[in-house]
Amino acid sequence: MSAQPSEITPRYANYALGLLLGVYIFNFIDRQILSILMENIKNEIQLSDTELGFLGGIAFALFYTFAGIPIARWADRGSRRNIIAISVLIWSLFTAFTGAARNFWMILAARIGVGVGEAGCSPPAHSLISDFFPPERRGRALSIYALGIPIGGSLGTLVGAWVGDLFGWRMAFVAVGLPGIILALIVRMTLREPARGESEAAGPVEAEPGSLSEVLRFMSTLRSFWHLSFAGALHAFVGYGAAYFVPSFFARIHEMGLAERGTWLSLVGLVAVVGTYLGGWLGDRLAPIDVRWYLWVPAIATLAGVPIALGYYLSPNPYVALLLFGIPAGIAGPMYLGPTFALTQTLVRPEMRALASAILLFVMNLIGLGIGPWFVGFMSDSLAPRFGVESLRWALLGIVTIGNLWATFHYLAAARTLRDDLLLKDRLN
C-alpha cells in the first residue's frame, strides 16, 4: 500500500482528525440509541432487564471484540481508510435494520451486525491519528477523537428520544442509521494515508508487522499495558453498565418521560466533552515531568467517581441527581480515555499500533461492554424480589463503587512498571 506523506500537512492532519471524530460520533450514536429506547422496546416486545442487558452488552461486544483482532491485522498491513469506510457502511445499515426487528432474535442479529461493523473503526483510526500527530501531541489528539463518545452518546440519546417519542422507536433507528452511508463515502473520497511512523522522530518505518504470535509475545512482556487494559476494562464495565441503564433509572426511580429524560441526559452528557479532553491535555502536560502521569491522572479521576456516584444514585431529587451525574461525574468519568489510548500507542512500535489498539479494545469491551450492561440487568432482576423498582438503583450503585475502586488499583499497578516497559520498547526498535 502506498502512503502519501508529502501531502500530510498540519492543516490536513487537523481535517483528518475532525473527520475521524465525525466517524466516532456516528459510531456512538448508533451504539447508544438502544439505551434511550429500551423501555419502549421492552414494553412492545416484552423483554426482561437481563435480555435487554444482553442485547446492549454481550450480543454487541462479543462480535465487536473478536472481529477487531483480524480487522486490526488487516489495518496494520492494508488501507486503514478503506477499512474505516467499509465499517461505517456496515454498522449504519444494520442500525437502520434494527427498526424492522419484530422480536428478540431480530434485534440480536442487528446488534451483531452493528458490532462487527464498529470493530473496524477505532484500531485503524488510532493508528492513523498516531501517524498524523507526534508523541507530545498524541494524548490531546486521541482525546479529541474520544470526544465522539460523549458527543455521539448525547446525540444518540437526544435524537432517539425525540424521534422515538414523535414517530416511534423503529423510525429512530432508521433516522440515525441511513446518514452513515454518506459519511462512508466522504471517508473513502477524502481521507489520506500517512506513512506508518510518519510522526516519529526517527521518521517512517517500513517494517512488517510480524505474525500475531510475535506481536502478542512482545506485548506480553509489557506489564504496564495489561494493568492499563484491565483498568480500562473495569472503567468501561462501570461506564457502559451505568450508561445503558441510566435512562431506565430516571424513568423508573424518578418517573421521567421519554422526551424529558432524553433531553436532560443528552445535555448533561455533553459535559463529558470537558472531561474527555481534559484527561489527554493533563497527560500531555504532566508527562514531561513524569510519564507515569498518563496513569496517575485516570487513577485520581476514577477514585473521585466513587463519592460522586453515592450522591447521584442516592439523591431523592431527580434534578440534583442529574446535576451530579452531569458535572462532577461527567468530568471525572471519561478522563481515562485519552491517556489510555495514547499510552497504548506509545508503548508499541508503529507497525503494531492497530493491533495493539484492538487488543486494548478487546479486553476493555469484552469485560466492560460485554459484561457490564448484562450484569447490571442481572443484578437488577436478582434484587427485584427484595427491593422492587428500587433494585436498579442498588445494582447501579454497587457496580459503580466496586468497579471504580478496582480500576484505580490497576492504574497504580501499571505506573510501577511503565518506565521499564518504555525502555524495553526503545531497545527493541
MARTIDREN-428151 format. One line per 8 residues: their letters; for each residue x, y, z of N, C-alpha, C. Coordinates in steps of 0.02 Angstrom, whole numbers, plus 50000, padded with zeros to 5 digits. Example, Ala and Ser with C-alpha at 12.3 -4.5 7.8 and 13.67 -1.06 7.14 Angstrom:
! residues 2
AS	50660/49716/50390/50615/49775/50390/50660/49835/50390 | 50642/49888/50354/50684/49947/50357/50645/50002/50394 $
***
This chain:
! residues 429
MSAQPSEI	50042/49940/50000/50000/50000/50000/50044/50062/50000 | 50029/50110/49958/50069/50171/49956/50040/50223/50002 | 50084/50255/50041/50063/50310/50084/50077/50375/50048 | 50052/50430/50077/50060/50495/50046/50089/50545/50096 | 50149/50533/50122/50175/50576/50174/50184/50648/50153 | 50201/50659/50089/50215/50727/50066/50152/50771/50067 | 50093/50741/50066/50031/50779/50065/50001/50789/50134 | 50033/50763/50185/50006/50767/50253/50033/50830/50287 $
TPRYANYA	49998/50885/50280/50016/50947/50312/49981/50951/50380 | 50005/50996/50425/49969/51005/50489/49895/51022/50479 | 49881/51062/50429/49811/51080/50417/49770/51019/50397 | 49800/50976/50353/49763/50916/50334/49757/50867/50392 | 49808/50862/50434/49805/50819/50493/49746/50838/50537 | 49736/50904/50546/49679/50927/50586/49612/50910/50552 | 49610/50916/50485/49549/50896/50449/49536/50821/50459 | 49588/50780/50451/49580/50708/50459/49556/50691/50529 $
LGLLLGVY	49583/50725/50580/49561/50713/50648/49488/50732/50656 | 49467/50788/50627/49397/50807/50630/49352/50757/50595 | 49374/50731/50538/49334/50681/50503/49328/50616/50543 | 49384/50594/50572/49381/50534/50613/49339/50544/50676 | 49341/50606/50703/49295/50621/50758/49223/50614/50736 | 49207/50638/50676/49139/50630/50650/49119/50557/50643 | 49166/50516/50620/49153/50444/50615/49138/50414/50684 | 49178/50434/50734/49168/50406/50801/49103/50431/50832 $
IFNFIDRQ	49084/50493/50816/49019/50518/50839/48963/50473/50813 | 48964/50458/50748/48913/50414/50720/48917/50345/50750 | 48977/50322/50764/48987/50257/50796/48948/50254/50861 | 48953/50306/50902/48919/50305/50967/48846/50325/50964 | 48826/50363/50914/48755/50374/50904/48720/50307/50893 | 48748/50267/50847/48717/50203/50830/48723/50153/50886 | 48775/50160/50928/48784/50114/50984/48738/50133/51043 | 48731/50198/51055/48697/50222/51116/48622/50226/51109 $
ILSILMEN	48596/50231/51049/48525/50244/51040/48481/50189/51071 | 48507/50129/51074/48468/50074/51103/48449/50088/51175 | 48494/50119/51214/48481/50127/51285/48422/50174/51299 | 48417/50229/51261/48362/50276/51275/48295/50248/51253 | 48296/50200/51207/48233/50171/51182/48216/50104/51216 | 48256/50084/51265/48246/50019/51296/48177/50008/51324 | 48151/50058/51360/48086/50049/51392/48031/50039/51340 | 48035/50074/51283/47986/50065/51230/47992/49997/51198 $
IKNEIQLS	48054/49974/51186/48064/49908/51157/48042/49854/51206 | 48060/49863/51269/48041/49815/51322/47966/49805/51325 | 47929/49861/51322/47856/49857/51328/47824/49826/51266 | 47852/49840/51207/47821/49813/51146/47839/49740/51135 | 47901/49722/51146/47924/49653/51131/47925/49609/51194 | 47913/49639/51252/47910/49602/51315/47977/49567/51332 | 48027/49608/51349/48093/49582/51366/48108/49596/51439 | 48149/49554/51470/48171/49564/51539/48232/49610/51539 $
DTELGFLG	48251/49635/51598/48312/49676/51603/48374/49636/51584 | 48374/49571/51600/48431/49529/51582/48438/49524/51506 | 48381/49515/51471/48382/49512/51398/48404/49578/51368 | 48379/49633/51397/48400/49699/51372/48474/49710/51383 | 48499/49689/51441/48570/49695/51454/48612/49652/51406 | 48585/49594/51388/48620/49550/51341/48624/49584/51273 | 48569/49614/51250/48569/49647/51185/48617/49706/51183 | 48619/49745/51237/48662/49803/51239/48734/49787/51255 $
GIAFALFY	48747/49727/51283/48814/49710/51305/48844/49653/51266 | 48831/49591/51288/48865/49533/51260/48852/49525/51185 | 48791/49534/51163/48774/49525/51092/48816/49570/51048 | 48826/49631/51070/48866/49679/51032/48941/49666/51042 | 48961/49662/51105/49032/49661/51122/49067/49598/51099 | 49033/49541/51101/49066/49478/51083/49091/49480/51012 | 49049/49503/50966/49069/49507/50896/49114/49567/50883 | 49102/49622/50919/49144/49681/50913/49216/49666/50931 $
TFAGIPIA	49226/49630/50986/49293/49617/51009/49329/49565/50967 | 49295/49510/50951/49328/49456/50914/49340/49476/50842 | 49296/49515/50812/49308/49538/50744/49364/49590/50742 | 49375/49624/50798/49425/49678/50799/49496/49654/50787 | 49514/49593/50808/49583/49569/50801/49601/49559/50727 | 49564/49519/50689/49583/49511/50618/49577/49576/50578 | 49529/49619/50595/49523/49683/50560/49584/49726/50574 | 49608/49725/50637/49668/49764/50654/49729/49737/50618 $
RWADRGSR	49735/49671/50611/49791/49643/50573/49789/49668/50502 | 49729/49671/50473/49721/49698/50406/49742/49771/50404 | 49723/49809/50456/49739/49881/50459/49814/49893/50464 | 49851/49849/50498/49923/49858/50503/49959/49841/50438 | 49924/49812/50390/49954/49794/50326/49924/49832/50268 | 49859/49847/50271/49823/49873/50214/49801/49945/50224 | 49748/49964/50187/49723/50032/50187/49677/50044/50246 | 49700/50084/50293/49659/50099/50351/49597/50140/50331 $
RNIIAISV	49606/50184/50283/49549/50224/50258/49493/50180/50232 | 49509/50131/50190/49458/50088/50161/49422/50047/50215 | 49461/50024/50263/49431/49984/50317/49380/50026/50355 | 49397/50088/50370/49350/50131/50407/49288/50145/50366 | 49296/50159/50301/49239/50174/50258/49191/50114/50254 | 49219/50054/50244/49176/49994/50241/49141/49982/50307 | 49177/49994/50362/49148/49983/50428/49089/50029/50441 | 49097/50093/50423/49042/50141/50433/48980/50118/50394 $
LIWSLFTA	48990/50096/50333/48935/50073/50292/48899/50014/50324 | 48937/49966/50349/48907/49906/50378/48866/49922/50440 | 48896/49959/50488/48859/49970/50550/48799/50015/50539 | 48803/50061/50491/48746/50105/50477/48686/50066/50450 | 48700/50020/50404/48646/49979/50375/48613/49935/50428 | 48653/49905/50471/48625/49862/50523/48587/49903/50576 | 48609/49964/50590/48571/50007/50635/48502/50021/50607 | 48499/50039/50542/48434/50051/50511/48391/49988/50510 $
FTGAARNF	48423/49930/50501/48386/49867/50501/48352/49853/50568 | 48381/49879/50623/48352/49868/50689/48280/49892/50692 | 48265/49945/50653/48197/49971/50653/48146/49923/50625 | 48168/49871/50590/48121/49822/50562/48114/49761/50607 | 48151/49758/50663/48151/49699/50705/48083/49688/50738 | 48062/49624/50741/47996/49607/50769/48001/49565/50832 | 48062/49542/50848/48070/49500/50908/48142/49505/50933 | 48155/49471/50987/48221/49472/51018/48275/49450/50969 $
WMILAARI	48262/49399/50930/48314/49370/50887/48331/49417/50829 | 48283/49455/50804/48298/49503/50751/48340/49561/50777 | 48324/49584/50838/48365/49636/50868/48436/49610/50881 | 48440/49547/50904/48505/49516/50916/48547/49514/50852 | 48517/49495/50796/48553/49492/50733/48577/49562/50713 | 48535/49612/50723/48553/49680/50706/48611/49705/50749 | 48609/49690/50814/48663/49712/50858/48729/49677/50842 | 48725/49615/50821/48786/49580/50799/48816/49615/50738 $
GVGVGEAG	48773/49633/50690/48797/49668/50631/48828/49736/50648 | 48796/49772/50693/48825/49836/50715/48892/49825/50748 | 48897/49773/50789/48960/49759/50824/49016/49742/50776 | 49003/49701/50726/49054/49683/50677/49076/49745/50638 | 49028/49787/50618/49045/49848/50581/49088/49895/50623 | 49068/49906/50685/49104/49954/50727/49173/49929/50748 | 49185/49864/50742/49251/49837/50757/49305/49866/50712 | 49286/49890/50654/49334/49917/50606/49345/49992/50612 $
CSPPAHSL	49323/50022/50666/49328/50094/50674/49391/50115/50713 | 49395/50100/50777/49447/50130/50819/49518/50104/50807 | 49531/50039/50797/49601/50019/50787/49634/50054/50728 | 49604/50055/50668/49637/50093/50614/49637/50168/50626 | 49586/50195/50660/49584/50266/50674/49639/50286/50723 | 49649/50246/50776/49704/50259/50823/49771/50258/50787 | 49780/50210/50744/49843/50204/50707/49854/50265/50662 | 49802/50286/50626/49808/50345/50583/49825/50407/50623 $
ISDFFPPE	49789/50419/50678/49800/50479/50718/49871/50479/50746 | 49896/50421/50765/49965/50418/50792/50017/50433/50739 | 49999/50423/50674/50044/50442/50620/50035/50515/50599 | 49977/50543/50612/49966/50614/50597/49997/50660/50650 | 50002/50637/50713/50022/50681/50768/50080/50650/50807 | 50131/50690/50825/50189/50665/50861/50172/50646/50933 | 50216/50610/50968/50201/50586/51035/50180/50641/51084 | 50212/50700/51079/50197/50752/51128/50128/50783/51118 $
RRGRALSI	50095/50770/51061/50027/50795/51048/49976/50739/51044 | 49999/50677/51053/49957/50619/51040/49900/50612/51091 | 49915/50628/51154/49862/50622/51205/49804/50667/51190 | 49819/50730/51172/49765/50776/51155/49728/50756/51092 | 49766/50734/51041/49734/50713/50978/49687/50654/50989 | 49710/50605/51027/49667/50547/51040/49610/50564/51088 | 49620/50614/51130/49564/50638/51172/49511/50672/51129 | 49533/50711/51079/49485/50742/51034/49446/50689/50996 $
YALGIPIG	49481/50637/50973/49446/50581/50940/49396/50549/50988 | 49416/50541/51051/49372/50509/51101/49313/50552/51119 | 49313/50617/51099/49253/50658/51110/49193/50630/51073 | 49206/50586/51025/49150/50552/50992/49106/50514/51039 | 49134/50491/51096/49095/50453/51144/49041/50496/51177 | 49060/50552/51210/49006/50593/51241/48962/50628/51190 | 48992/50653/51135/48951/50688/51085/48903/50640/51051 | 48930/50582/51029/48887/50533/50997/48835/50505/51044 $
GSLGTLVG	48856/50491/51107/48809/50466/51156/48753/50515/51169 | 48770/50580/51175/48719/50631/51187/48672/50640/51128 | 48701/50641/51068/48658/50648/51008/48613/50587/50999 | 48641/50527/51012/48600/50467/51007/48543/50468/51056 | 48557/50492/51117/48504/50498/51168/48451/50548/51147 | 48474/50607/51124/48427/50660/51106/48385/50642/51045 | 48418/50621/50992/48381/50603/50930/48336/50543/50943 | 48363/50493/50978/48322/50434/50993/48260/50451/51033 $
AWVGDLFG	48269/50495/51082/48212/50514/51125/48159/50551/51086 | 48179/50602/51048/48129/50643/51015/48098/50609/50954 | 48140/50577/50913/48111/50540/50855/48069/50482/50880 | 48094/50447/50932/48055/50392/50961/47990/50415/50991 | 47990/50473/51023/47928/50500/51053/47878/50521/51000 | 47902/50550/50945/47857/50576/50893/47837/50524/50842 | 47884/50480/50823/47871/50434/50768/47879/50360/50785 | 47899/50346/50847/47908/50276/50868/47981/50256/50866 $
WRMAFVAV	47997/50205/50906/48067/50185/50913/48097/50156/50849 | 48055/50127/50807/48081/50097/50745/48108/50151/50698 | 48071/50206/50691/48094/50259/50647/48157/50292/50674 | 48166/50292/50740/48227/50321/50769/48289/50285/50744 | 48287/50218/50741/48344/50180/50716/48358/50195/50643 | 48306/50201/50603/48316/50217/50532/48345/50286/50524 | 48322/50334/50565/48344/50404/50559/48417/50412/50574 | 48445/50374/50620/48516/50381/50637/48560/50335/50595 $
GLPGIILA	48531/50283/50566/48571/50235/50528/48587/50257/50457 | 48538/50282/50420/48547/50296/50349/48598/50351/50334 | 48605/50405/50373/48655/50456/50357/48727/50430/50357 | 48738/50374/50389/48805/50345/50390/48830/50324/50321 | 48784/50311/50276/48804/50292/50208/48841/50350/50174 | 48817/50411/50185/48851/50470/50157/48919/50480/50189 | 48922/50470/50254/48986/50478/50289/49038/50428/50264 | 49017/50367/50249/49063/50316/50223/49094/50339/50157 $
LIVRMTLR	49054/50371/50115/49079/50396/50050/49129/50453/50061 | 49116/50498/50109/49162/50553/50123/49229/50526/50147 | 49227/50476/50190/49290/50446/50214/49329/50417/50156 | 49296/50379/50115/49329/50346/50058/49360/50397/50010 | 49327/50453/50000/49349/50501/49949/49399/50553/49975 | 49401/50566/50040/49442/50622/50064/49496/50604/50115 | 49493/50546/50146/49542/50528/50198/49604/50498/50165 | 49662/50525/50183/49726/50501/50155/49762/50456/50205 $
EPARGESE	49813/50422/50179/49854/50376/50220/49922/50406/50231 | 49940/50424/50293/50010/50443/50306/50054/50381/50308 | 50119/50390/50300/50165/50334/50307/50165/50312/50380 | 50173/50247/50392/50174/50221/50461/50237/50246/50496 | 50228/50276/50554/50283/50305/50590/50300/50375/50567 | 50258/50406/50526/50271/50472/50497/50285/50525/50550 | 50251/50520/50607/50256/50572/50658/50313/50560/50708 | 50348/50503/50702/50401/50487/50749/50465/50526/50732 $
AAGPVEAE	50506/50537/50783/50568/50574/50772/50614/50537/50723 | 50611/50470/50723/50653/50430/50679/50626/50426/50608 | 50565/50451/50597/50536/50451/50531/50497/50387/50516 | 50470/50381/50454/50428/50324/50436/50466/50258/50441 | 50428/50204/50452/50457/50137/50456/50430/50094/50400 | 50470/50047/50378/50450/50001/50326/50442/49930/50353 | 50449/49921/50418/50448/49854/50447/50380/49821/50439 | 50383/49756/50427/50321/49716/50426/50295/49708/50497 $
PGSLSEVL	50229/49705/50506/50202/49700/50574/50217/49635/50609 | 50241/49584/50573/50255/49521/50606/50192/49480/50616 | 50201/49418/50637/50143/49375/50648/50106/49394/50711 | 50045/49371/50716/50004/49385/50775/50039/49359/50838 | 50068/49299/50834/50101/49270/50892/50162/49312/50913 | 50199/49339/50864/50257/49381/50880/50236/49445/50915 | 50183/49476/50890/50159/49538/50921/50134/49523/50991 | 50098/49468/51000/50072/49451/51066/50128/49435/51114 $
RFMSTLRS	50181/49402/51089/50239/49388/51133/50271/49452/51156 | 50279/49500/51110/50308/49564/51129/50264/49599/51181 | 50199/49601/51169/50153/49637/51213/50146/49602/51280 | 50156/49537/51281/50151/49500/51344/50204/49521/51394 | 50259/49551/51369/50312/49574/51414/50297/49642/51444 | 50246/49677/51419/50230/49744/51442/50180/49740/51499 | 50206/49733/51560/50161/49725/51617/50116/49786/51627 | 50142/49846/51613/50101/49906/51621/50042/49906/51573 $
FWHLSFAG	50052/49878/51512/49996/49876/51464/49939/49833/51490 | 49954/49776/51520/49900/49732/51542/49864/49761/51603 | 49900/49793/51648/49866/49828/51702/49823/49885/51675 | 49850/49921/51625/49813/49976/51594/49750/49949/51561 | 49756/49892/51527/49698/49862/51493/49643/49842/51542 | 49663/49811/51598/49613/49789/51647/49583/49849/51683 | 49623/49901/51694/49595/49962/51724/49543/49992/51677 | 49560/49997/51613/49512/50022/51564/49450/49978/51558 $
ALHAFVGY	49461/49912/51563/49404/49866/51559/49355/49875/51617 | 49383/49883/51677/49340/49894/51735/49306/49962/51731 | 49342/50012/51706/49311/50077/51696/49254/50072/51646 | 49266/50035/51591/49214/50026/51541/49156/49984/51568 | 49171/49935/51611/49119/49895/51644/49071/49941/51682 | 49099/49988/51719/49059/50036/51756/49023/50084/51708 | 49061/50111/51660/49034/50162/51616/48978/50136/51571 | 48990/50080/51538/48939/50053/51493/48880/50025/51532 $
GAAYFVPS	48894/49991/51587/48840/49964/51626/48794/50017/51652 | 48824/50072/51678/48784/50127/51705/48749/50165/51649 | 48786/50183/51596/48757/50223/51543/48698/50188/51510 | 48703/50122/51503/48650/50085/51470/48585/50086/51510 | 48590/50086/51577/48530/50082/51618/48512/50149/51652 | 48553/50201/51644/48536/50265/51674/48470/50294/51647 | 48456/50290/51581/48390/50313/51559/48332/50276/51593 | 48340/50211/51602/48288/50172/51637/48286/50192/51711 $
FFARIHEM	48344/50208/51741/48346/50231/51810/48303/50293/51820 | 48310/50342/51775/48270/50403/51782/48197/50391/51763 | 48184/50342/51721/48115/50325/51705/48080/50291/51764 | 48114/50243/51794/48082/50202/51847/48085/50236/51915 | 48143/50262/51934/48152/50290/52001/48124/50361/52005 | 48134/50401/51953/48113/50471/51955/48054/50486/51909 | 48028/50435/51875/47967/50439/51834/47970/50494/51782 | 48026/50499/51746/48033/50547/51692/48009/50515/51627 $
GLAERGTW	47974/50555/51585/47952/50531/51520/48009/50526/51471 | 47997/50496/51414/48050/50482/51365/48082/50546/51340 | 48043/50595/51316/48071/50656/51289/48108/50696/51343 | 48080/50699/51404/48111/50737/51458/48178/50707/51478 | 48179/50642/51490/48242/50612/51512/48293/50612/51455 | 48270/50604/51393/48316/50606/51337/48349/50674/51329 | 48310/50727/51338/48336/50795/51332/48386/50809/51387 | 48368/50795/51449/48412/50808/51505/48477/50768/51501 $
LSLVGLVA	48470/50704/51486/48530/50661/51485/48576/50680/51427 | 48548/50702/51371/48591/50723/51316/48629/50787/51333 | 48596/50832/51369/48628/50895/51389/48683/50883/51441 | 48667/50846/51493/48718/50835/51544/48774/50790/51517 | 48757/50747/51469/48808/50704/51440/48862/50742/51403 | 48844/50801/51377/48893/50841/51340/48949/50868/51386 | 48936/50870/51452/48988/50891/51498/49049/50845/51493 | 49036/50783/51474/49091/50734/51468/49142/50755/51415 $
VVGTYLGG	49123/50801/51370/49171/50828/51322/49230/50860/51359 | 49214/50896/51413/49266/50929/51452/49313/50877/51484 | 49284/50827/51516/49325/50777/51549/49367/50736/51500 | 49338/50720/51442/49374/50680/51393/49436/50718/51368 | 49427/50781/51351/49485/50821/51327/49533/50834/51384 | 49507/50848/51443/49550/50866/51500/49598/50810/51518 | 49575/50747/51513/49619/50691/51529/49680/50688/51484 | 49669/50696/51418/49726/50696/51371/49770/50757/51379 $
WLGDRLAP	49739/50815/51390/49778/50877/51399/49822/50873/51461 | 49794/50850/51516/49834/50843/51577/49890/50792/51569 | 49874/50736/51535/49926/50686/51524/49984/50714/51484 | 49969/50749/51428/50022/50778/51387/50060/50832/51425 | 50025/50869/51467/50057/50924/51504/50103/50898/51559 | 50083/50846/51593/50121/50822/51651/50171/50767/51633 | 50162/50732/51576/50206/50677/51559/50279/50697/51552 | 50296/50758/51527/50367/50777/51525/50400/50779/51594 $
IDVRWYLW	50360/50791/51646/50386/50789/51715/50397/50717/51737 | 50346/50675/51725/50349/50604/51740/50297/50569/51698 | 50320/50523/51654/50274/50490/51607/50218/50452/51642 | 50228/50437/51706/50177/50399/51743/50114/50440/51756 | 50118/50506/51743/50057/50546/51749/50004/50523/51700 | 50023/50490/51646/49973/50461/51600/49930/50409/51636 | 49954/50382/51691/49916/50334/51730/49889/50364/51794 | 49926/50411/51823/49902/50441/51885/49841/50486/51874 $
VPAIATLA	49838/50519/51816/49779/50561/51801/49714/50519/51801 | 49710/50464/51762/49648/50424/51765/49637/50391/51833 | 49691/50374/51869/49682/50343/51935/49647/50391/51982 | 49669/50453/51984/49639/50503/52028/49566/50516/52008 | 49554/50523/51943/49486/50537/51919/49439/50479/51934 | 49463/50417/51925/49422/50359/51937/49404/50352/52010 | 49452/50364/52054/49438/50361/52125/49387/50414/52146 | 49392/50472/52116/49345/50526/52132/49273/50508/52112 $
GVPIALGY	49266/50461/52067/49198/50442/52045/49157/50406/52097 | 49190/50378/52149/49152/50340/52200/49107/50384/52242 | 49131/50437/52275/49085/50478/52313/49034/50515/52270 | 49054/50531/52208/49007/50564/52163/48948/50517/52149 | 48962/50453/52136/48908/50405/52122/48861/50398/52181 | 48888/50398/52241/48845/50394/52301/48795/50452/52301 | 48818/50511/52280/48775/50569/52279/48718/50563/52230 | 48733/50546/52167/48678/50549/52117/48633/50487/52118 $
YLSPNPYV	48658/50430/52139/48612/50372/52141/48567/50373/52203 | 48590/50405/52257/48551/50406/52318/48507/50468/52326 | 48517/50518/52284/48478/50580/52290/48404/50567/52274 | 48358/50591/52317/48287/50583/52302/48261/50632/52251 | 48301/50685/52237/48280/50737/52189/48310/50722/52120 | 48268/50714/52068/48295/50696/52003/48342/50749/51973 | 48330/50813/51988/48371/50865/51958/48438/50872/51994 | 48439/50858/52059/48503/50854/52094/48543/50795/52067 $
ALLLFGIP	48509/50739/52056/48543/50680/52028/48571/50695/51959 | 48532/50730/51918/48555/50748/51851/48615/50795/51854 | 48614/50842/51901/48669/50889/51908/48733/50853/51928 | 48728/50808/51977/48787/50770/51998/48811/50723/51944 | 48764/50691/51909/48780/50646/51855/48814/50683/51797 | 48793/50746/51786/48818/50782/51729/48885/50817/51740 | 48893/50851/51798/48952/50893/51805/49011/50856/51836 | 49010/50838/51901/49071/50805/51926/49083/50736/51894 $
AGIAGPMY	49029/50697/51887/49037/50630/51857/49055/50635/51783 | 49024/50683/51748/49038/50692/51677/49109/50714/51663 | 49139/50749/51710/49209/50770/51701/49258/50715/51721 | 49247/50686/51780/49294/50635/51805/49290/50570/51766 | 49230/50549/51748/49221/50483/51717/49262/50470/51655 | 49261/50514/51604/49296/50499/51541/49368/50521/51538 | 49397/50544/51593/49466/50569/51590/49517/50515/51576 | 49497/50452/51582/49544/50397/51569/49555/50384/51495 $
LGPTFALT	49510/50408/51452/49510/50387/51382/49573/50409/51345 | 49587/50474/51344/49646/50499/51307/49711/50468/51331 | 49726/50470/51396/49788/50439/51420/49793/50365/51404 | 49738/50328/51409/49739/50256/51396/49754/50242/51323 | 49721/50277/51277/49733/50266/51206/49803/50288/51186 | 49824/50347/51212/49890/50373/51193/49946/50329/51219 | 49941/50307/51280/49994/50266/51309/50000/50199/51274 | 49944/50171/51253/49946/50108/51216/49984/50116/51151 $
QTLVRPEM	49972/50171/51115/50007/50184/51052/50081/50197/51063 | 50099/50228/51119/50168/50244/51134/50208/50183/51156 | 50175/50135/51187/50209/50076/51214/50231/50027/51159 | 50203/50032/51098/50218/49983/51046/50250/50018/50986 | 50279/49978/50941/50309/50004/50881/50255/50023/50830 | 50270/50070/50783/50220/50094/50736/50183/50040/50697 | 50220/49987/50677/50188/49934/50637/50142/49889/50677 | 50138/49900/50742/50095/49860/50786/50034/49899/50811 $
RALASAIL	50028/49961/50793/49981/50005/50828/49908/49985/50821 | 49885/49967/50762/49815/49949/50754/49800/49886/50795 | 49846/49837/50793/49834/49776/50831/49836/49790/50906 | 49882/49832/50929/49885/49850/51000/49819/49882/51022 | 49793/49927/50980/49729/49958/50996/49674/49906/50998 | 49674/49859/50951/49623/49807/50950/49626/49763/51012 | 49687/49747/51034/49695/49706/51095/49669/49744/51156 | 49687/49809/51160/49660/49850/51215/49584/49851/51213 $
LFVMNLIG	49556/49863/51155/49483/49866/51149/49451/49797/51160 | 49487/49744/51142/49463/49676/51155/49452/49667/51229 | 49503/49683/51269/49498/49674/51341/49445/49721/51371 | 49448/49785/51351/49402/49835/51378/49330/49819/51362 | 49316/49801/51300/49247/49793/51279/49218/49725/51295 | 49261/49673/51295/49234/49607/51314/49212/49608/51387 | 49253/49638/51430/49235/49643/51501/49186/49700/51513 | 49202/49759/51486/49162/49818/51501/49096/49819/51465 $
LGIGPWFV	49098/49821/51400/49037/49824/51361/49000/49758/51359 | 49038/49703/51357/49007/49638/51352/48971/49617/51416 | 49004/49626/51472/48976/49602/51535/48940/49657/51574 | 48963/49720/51567/48935/49774/51607/48860/49782/51603 | 48830/49796/51544/48757/49804/51541/48720/49741/51561 | 48745/49683/51539/48710/49621/51558/48712/49611/51633 | 48769/49625/51666/48775/49613/51737/48730/49661/51777 | 48726/49724/51755/48680/49771/51788/48608/49746/51783 $
GFMSDSLA	48589/49724/51723/48521/49696/51715/48509/49635/51757 | 48559/49590/51760/48554/49530/51800/48546/49547/51874 | 48587/49594/51898/48583/49614/51968/48517/49648/51983 | 48492/49688/51937/48428/49721/51947/48372/49669/51953 | 48372/49620/51908/48321/49567/51912/48328/49526/51977 | 48391/49513/51997/48402/49473/52058/48380/49509/52121 | 48388/49575/52122/48370/49614/52182/48297/49635/52182 | 48262/49626/52126/48193/49649/52121/48145/49618/52172 $
PRFGVESL	48151/49552/52188/48105/49525/52238/48111/49559/52306 | 48170/49585/52322/48179/49618/52387/48166/49694/52383 | 48188/49726/52329/48186/49799/52327/48134/49826/52277 | 48103/49784/52238/48054/49808/52190/48086/49853/52137 | 48054/49909/52122/48079/49954/52071/48146/49985/52091 | 48161/49986/52156/48224/50014/52181/48284/49969/52166 | 48271/49909/52141/48326/49862/52129/48378/49890/52081 | 48355/49929/52031/48401/49956/51982/48449/50007/52015 $
RWALLGIV	48423/50046/52062/48464/50095/52098/48522/50060/52133 | 48507/50005/52170/48559/49972/52210/48606/49932/52166 | 48581/49905/52110/48626/49870/52064/48677/49918/52035 | 48655/49977/52013/48700/50026/51984/48750/50052/52036 | 48727/50067/52096/48771/50095/52147/48826/50046/52166 | 48808/49983/52175/48857/49933/52195/48910/49922/52142 | 48890/49920/52079/48937/49906/52025/48984/49965/52014 | 48958/50026/52017/49000/50085/52008/49052/50090/52064 $
TIGNLWAT	49032/50078/52125/49079/50084/52182/49135/50033/52178 | 49117/49969/52171/49167/49917/52169/49211/49922/52107 | 49181/49935/52050/49219/49939/51987/49270/49995/51987 | 49251/50054/52012/49299/50110/52013/49357/50098/52060 | 49344/50070/52118/49399/50055/52165/49447/50004/52135 | 49421/49954/52103/49462/49902/52073/49504/49930/52015 | 49473/49972/51974/49509/50003/51918/49566/50046/51943 | 49555/50083/51997/49608/50126/52024/49669/50086/52043 $
FHYLAAAR	49659/50027/52072/49715/49983/52090/49757/49967/52029 | 49726/49950/51972/49763/49930/51913/49800/49989/51881 | 49771/50049/51883/49808/50108/51858/49872/50118/51898 | 49867/50113/51963/49926/50123/52006/49977/50068/51995 | 49954/50006/51985/49999/49950/51972/50035/49959/51905 | 50000/49985/51855/50031/49997/51789/50086/50049/51795 | 50077/50099/51837/50127/50152/51844/50193/50125/51871 | 50191/50071/51908/50252/50044/51938/50302/50017/51885 $
TLRDDLLL	50277/49992/51829/50322/49961/51779/50324/50000/51713 | 50289/50057/51709/50284/50092/51645/50351/50112/51617 | 50394/50142/51657/50458/50167/51631/50502/50110/51606 | 50502/50053/51640/50540/49995/51617/50513/49969/51551 | 50447/49969/51543/50417/49945/51481/50432/49991/51422 | 50434/50055/51434/50452/50102/51380/50525/50093/51360 | 50569/50079/51407/50639/50066/51391/50646/50002/51351 | 50605/49952/51366/50607/49888/51329/50588/49900/51256 $
KDRLN	50536/49940/51244/50516/49954/51175/50572/49990/51138 | 50604/50038/51171/50657/50076/51138/50716/50031/51120 | 50732/49982/51164/50788/49936/51150/50773/49892/51090 | 50710/49876/51080/50692/49829/51026/50680/49865/50960 | 50676/49931/50960/50665/49968/50898/50727/49967/50854 $
***
